[in-house]
Amino acid sequence: MLAGILAGPVLFSTLAWGYTETRRLRVTHTQFIDESLPSSFDSYRLALIGGLHLKKIGTFEKRIQHILAENSPDILLVAGNIKPSHGADNQFVHGMLNEFLAPLQFPDGILAVRGYHDRKHFWDQIPEGAGYRLLSNSHFAIQRRQDCLAFVGIQSPHASHLDRGQNQLRESLRNCPPASYRIWLGQSPDMLRIAQGFPLNLIVAVDNLHHQVRIPGYGVLRRDSKVPAAWQCGWLQEGHLFLYLSPGAGTRGIPLRFFMRPEVAFIDLKKTAPQQQVPR
């Protein structure tokens, strides 16, 4: 009897907390230090978002716009999952995406890759004049003097199928400037394992397919990802490669998050670590 009486308030409190967590947007500033980074791109700033699942441009989305604008990144990387569901109307969601991106201007533009929810030929129906470039088994190179920075994206939103992911990555790197510094943008932590042995310098990904619920002491609940459940968001390393994994900004399905706040991430590329000031 008592358990039944308490169950209702406990369930309500849990759901209220999970919904509140979806609005507690976290802004992450981090650095990736690599001596092989071309000097022309020292202090280059990446902005990373994904998992927007756009239904409207409301207060939350406008907060993201404001955060992106005030932090002055050199480029915006959008790691898929724009649609709120598989069946959402493509034309409507493209309208939302264009409205979201329209006020945002960055020196090197906006790059996007496909997401798991972006089905029904969503990315095959990009409106004319869209303010972004889609990376789909392709790359985008930025030249500064003699230096080159290249961003890579593959067609398959989930790279957990080893052969398919590697074949598409191989195609994406074809004709990529040989001396370029290469960053792979995507939507799965599996990318870190698939990329082993490929000429890449860094991987950045957003995965809110799995990273909306985290169980303390265990990790996130996974279904089709092949990586260990203990892999958390943030920096991950395997071999000589590093991956920055973000939990995304929006929510899929029921708007709930537990122990995994939404995020907008800024990654500053550094050639050397900042010198620490000597105390006086």
Residue pairs with C-beta under 8 A, 6 or more apart in sequence:
15 256
17 258
18 256
18 257
18 258
19 255
19 256
21 256
21 257
21 258
21 259
21 260
21 261
22 250
22 251
22 255
22 256
22 257
22 262
23 60
23 262
24 261
24 262
25 60
25 63
25 64
25 67
25 249
25 261
25 262
25 263
25 264
26 261
26 262
26 263
26 264
27 67
27 71
27 263
27 264
27 266
28 246
28 263
28 264
28 265
28 266
29 266
29 268
30 234
30 235
30 244
30 265
30 266
30 267
30 268
31 267
31 268
31 269
31 270
32 202
32 242
32 244
32 267
32 268
32 269
32 270
33 270
33 271
33 272
33 273
34 201
34 202
34 269
34 270
34 271
35 271
35 272
36 181
36 201
37 181
37 201
37 269
37 270
37 271
38 144
38 147
38 148
38 149
38 181
39 147
39 271
40 144
40 145
40 146
40 147
41 144
41 147
41 149
41 181
41 269
42 269
42 270
42 271
43 268
43 269
43 270
44 74
44 149
44 268
44 269
45 71
45 72
45 73
45 74
45 75
45 266
45 267
45 268
45 269
46 73
46 74
46 75
46 77
46 183
46 204
46 266
46 267
46 268
46 269
47 68
47 71
47 73
47 75
47 76
47 77
47 106
47 264
47 265
47 266
48 77
48 79
48 204
48 206
48 244
48 246
48 264
48 265
48 266
48 267
49 64
49 68
49 76
49 77
49 78
49 79
49 206
49 246
49 248
49 249
49 264
49 265
50 78
50 79
50 80
50 81
50 115
50 187
50 205
50 206
50 208
50 246
50 248
50 249
51 79
51 80
51 81
51 115
51 206
51 207
51 208
51 209
51 247
51 248
51 249
51 250
51 251
51 252
52 61
52 78
52 81
52 82
52 97
52 100
52 248
52 249
52 250
53 81
53 82
53 83
53 84
53 85
53 117
53 250
53 251
53 252
54 61
54 82
54 83
54 84
54 93
54 96
54 97
54 100
54 250
55 84
55 96
56 96
57 96
57 99
57 100
61 100
64 100
64 249
64 264
65 100
65 103
65 104
67 264
68 76
68 104
68 264
69 103
69 104
71 266
73 106
73 266
74 106
74 107
74 108
75 106
75 107
75 108
75 109
75 110
75 111
75 142
75 151
76 104
76 106
76 109
76 110
76 111
77 110
77 111
77 112
77 151
77 185
77 204
78 110
78 111
78 112
78 113
78 132
79 112
79 113
79 115
79 185
79 186
79 187
79 204
79 205
79 206
79 246
79 248
80 112
80 113
80 114
80 115
80 116
80 117
80 118
80 157
80 186
80 187
80 206
81 115
81 116
81 117
81 118
81 157
81 187
81 206
81 208
81 209
81 248
81 250
81 252
82 93
82 96
82 97
82 112
82 115
82 117
82 118
82 122
83 90
83 93
83 115
83 117
83 118
83 119
83 122
84 93
84 117
84 250
84 252
85 117
85 252
85 253
86 117
86 119
86 120
87 120
90 120
90 121
90 122
90 125
91 125
93 122
94 122
94 125
94 126
94 127
94 130
97 130
98 127
98 130
98 131
101 110
101 131
101 132
102 131
104 110
104 131
108 142
109 131
109 132
109 133
110 131
110 132
110 133
111 132
111 133
111 134
111 135
111 140
111 151
111 153
111 185
112 132
112 133
112 134
112 135
112 153
113 134
113 135
113 136
113 153
113 154
113 157
113 185
113 186
113 187
114 122
114 123
114 134
114 136
114 153
114 155
114 156
114 157
114 187
115 157
115 187
116 157
116 158
116 187
116 209
117 252
118 157
123 134
123 136
126 134
133 140
134 153
135 151
135 152
135 153
135 154
135 172
135 185
136 153
136 154
136 155
137 153
137 154
137 155
137 168
137 171
137 172
138 152
138 153
138 172
139 150
139 151
139 152
139 153
139 172
139 173
139 175
139 176
139 182
140 150
140 151
141 148
141 149
141 150
141 151
141 176
141 177
141 180
142 148
142 149
142 150
142 151
147 181
148 177
148 179
148 180
148 181
149 180
149 181
149 183
150 176
150 177
150 180
150 181
150 182
150 183
151 182
151 183
151 184
151 185
152 169
152 172
152 173
152 176
152 182
152 183
152 184
152 185
152 200
153 172
153 184
153 185
153 186
154 165
154 168
154 169
154 171
154 172
154 186
155 168
156 164
156 165
156 168
157 186
157 187
157 188
158 187
158 188
158 190
158 224
159 165
159 168
159 169
159 186
159 188
159 190
159 191
159 194
160 188
160 190
160 224
160 225
160 226
162 193
162 194
165 190
165 191
165 194
166 194
166 198
169 184
169 194
169 195
169 198
170 198
173 182
173 198
173 199
176 182
181 201
182 199
182 200
182 201
182 202
183 200
183 201
183 202
183 203
183 204
184 191
184 195
184 200
184 202
184 203
184 204
185 204
185 205
186 203
186 204
186 205
187 205
187 206
187 207
187 209
188 205
188 207
188 225
189 205
189 207
189 225
189 227
189 231
189 236
189 243
189 245
190 225
190 226
190 227
191 203
191 205
191 243
192 203
192 227
192 236
192 237
192 238
192 241
192 243
193 226
193 227
193 238
195 203
195 241
196 238
196 239
196 241
200 241
202 241
202 242
202 243
202 244
202 269
203 241
203 242
203 243
203 244
204 243
204 244
204 246
204 267
205 243
205 244
205 245
205 246
206 245
206 246
206 247
206 248
207 225
207 245
207 246
207 247
207 248
208 247
208 248
208 249
208 250
208 251
208 252
208 262
209 225
209 252
210 220
210 221
210 222
210 223
210 225
211 220
211 233
211 245
211 246
211 247
211 248
211 260
212 247
212 248
212 251
212 252
212 256
212 257
212 258
212 260
213 220
213 221
213 256
213 257
213 258
213 259
213 260
214 220
214 232
214 258
214 259
214 260
215 221
215 259
216 259
218 229
218 230
219 228
219 229
219 230
219 231
219 232
220 229
220 231
220 232
220 260
221 229
222 229
231 245
232 245
233 245
233 246
233 247
233 260
233 263
234 244
234 245
235 242
235 243
235 244
235 245
236 242
236 243
236 244
236 245
237 243
244 265
244 267
246 263
246 265
247 260
247 261
247 262
247 263
248 262
248 263
249 262
249 263
249 264
250 262
251 257
251 262
